Structure formats: C-alpha cells, structure tokens
Amino acid sequence: MAESDKSPKLIDDNREQLARPDRVAGLVQKQLFFGVAAAGLIAFFWQVQAGMAVFFGVVLMLANAIYLGRCVTALSGLDAESEQRSLYKGAAIRFAGLVAGLILAGFLGLNLLFVGLGIFIAQAVLYFSALHDLNREKV
C-alpha cells in the first residue's frame, strides 16, 4: 500500500478520538493546570515576570491545541485531498500564530527563554497525556 493510501485511513481512524470535545477539554485542562502550577512556582521562587512569561508560553500552546481540535473537527465530510489541504493550512496558521505570539512576547518585554519553557511544559503535558492514553488503550 502506498504512503498516500495510508494517510486518509489514518485520519479517519483517529478523527473521532482527536475531535472529541471531552478529550480536547481534558487536554486543555491538564495543560492549564501544569502551566499555572509551573508559572506560579517560578513567580514565587524566582521572579514574577519570569512566571508571567511561562504562563504566556502555555497560553500560546493552549490556543494552538484548541485550534488544532477545531481543524480536525472541520474535516468531516471532506475527501482525502481536501482533508490534507485543510490540515496543511491549519498547520501553517498555527505556526504563524506561534511566531506572532513570540513576537508579541518580545514586544511585551517577556523573557523568551521562559516563554519557551512554558511552550515546552505544555507540549510535555500533551506528549505524556497521549502516551498515557495509548498505554490505557492497550490494556
């Protein structure tokens, strides 16, 4: 089977799982919880501005995750080529939003290293949540 033949089936198999509102809401809640906890600890033990920068990075990734969920939900009823085009367009928009957010953080005077830490924390929560879900589905 060619690689292009696998792509539409993969999207079909995972669309319901990715687009479930409870799954997206749960992911956003986990990212927000760990992001606020990390930002609070950094603000308390180090600097308030560093904590704000971490929180800003987490919010960037939250917006990214919510938009991704909306993009996947919008795929229903599209043919394989339109799905692929829509996913690429969504990825480009999310990337542009991330770059715009980083530029905004720079203009606001936030330390981009701490913004990056917030992005890392949110992405780590996403990764470990997905890993946990995969392990739970295997059992």
N, C-alpha and C positions, 0 to 999 in steps of 0.2 A: 504494500500500500504506500503510495507516495505521501510525502510530508503534507502537501496541500489537502489530501484526503483526510488526514487525521485532525486538522485544525477545526473544521466545523463540528465534528463529533465531540471533541474536547469541550468546545464552547457549549454545545447542547447539554452534555453530561453535567457540567458544573454551573450552568446559568442559574438553576433553581437554588443551589447552595449559596452562590455568591450574592444573589439578588434578594435573598430572604431578608425582609426588614428587621426581624429579630436578630439575625446574625450580624448585620451591619450595625445595628444599635448596640449590640453587645460588644462588638469590636471598638466602637467609638467610646463606649463607657470605660472599657479597660484602658484604652489609650489615654483618656482624660484622667482617670484615677491615677495611673502611674506617672503621667506627666505633671499633674498638680502636686503629687507627693514629691517628686524629684525637684520641681521648681521651688516648692516650699522649703525643702531641706537645704537646698543651695542658698535660697534667700535668707534663711535663718542662720546657717552656719558660715556663710561667706558674704555675699553681697545681694542686696535686693535687686539691683539692676541685672545681675547675672541670673537670678531666678526668673525675672521677667523675660529675659532672652530665651531661657529654656522653655518657658511656657509658650512664647511666641512660636518657637520651632515645633512644639507639639501641636499647636493650633493649625499651623501650616499643613501638617500631616493629617490632622483630622479633616480639614477641608478637602484634602486630596482623597482620603478614603471615602468620604461621603459622595464626592463627585464620581469616583470610580463605581460605587454602588449604583448611582443613577445611570451611568453609561451602560452598565451591564443590564440593568432593568429595561432600558430602552431598546435592547437588541431583539426583543421578542417580535416575531413575525418578519424578520429580515432574512434575505438569502445570505449564503455564506460570504459572498464578495462584499455585500453591504455591511455585514457584521464586522468583517475585517477592516473595512474602511472606517467604520464608526469607532472601532477600538483604537485605531491609529490616530484618528482625530482627537479622541478623548485623551490619549497619552500625550499628544502634543499640547493640548490645552492645559493638562495638569502640569506638564513641565514648564510651560510659560508662566503659569500661576506660581509655581515654586520659585522661579527666577525673579518674578515680580515681588514676591514676598521677601526674598533675600535682599533685594534692592531696597525695599521699604524698611526692612530691619536696619540696614546700613544707614539710611537717612534718619531713622529714629535714634541712632546712636547706640543701638544694641550690639553687644559683642557677638560677632558672627560665629565664633568658636562655640559659645554657649547656645546659640540658635541651632547650630549643627548638632550639639549634644541633645537638644530637645527633639530634633528630627530623628536622631539615632535611637533615642528611647522609644519614640512612637513606633518606629519601624521594628525594633526588637520585640515590642509587645505584639505587633502584627505577626511576626515570624513565629514566636513561641505560642501564640494562640492557634495559629494554623497547624503547627506541629502537634500541639495538644489535641486538636480536633481530629487530625489524621490518626493519631495513636488510639483515640477513643473509638473511631470508626472501625479500626482493625479488630478490636476486641469483640 
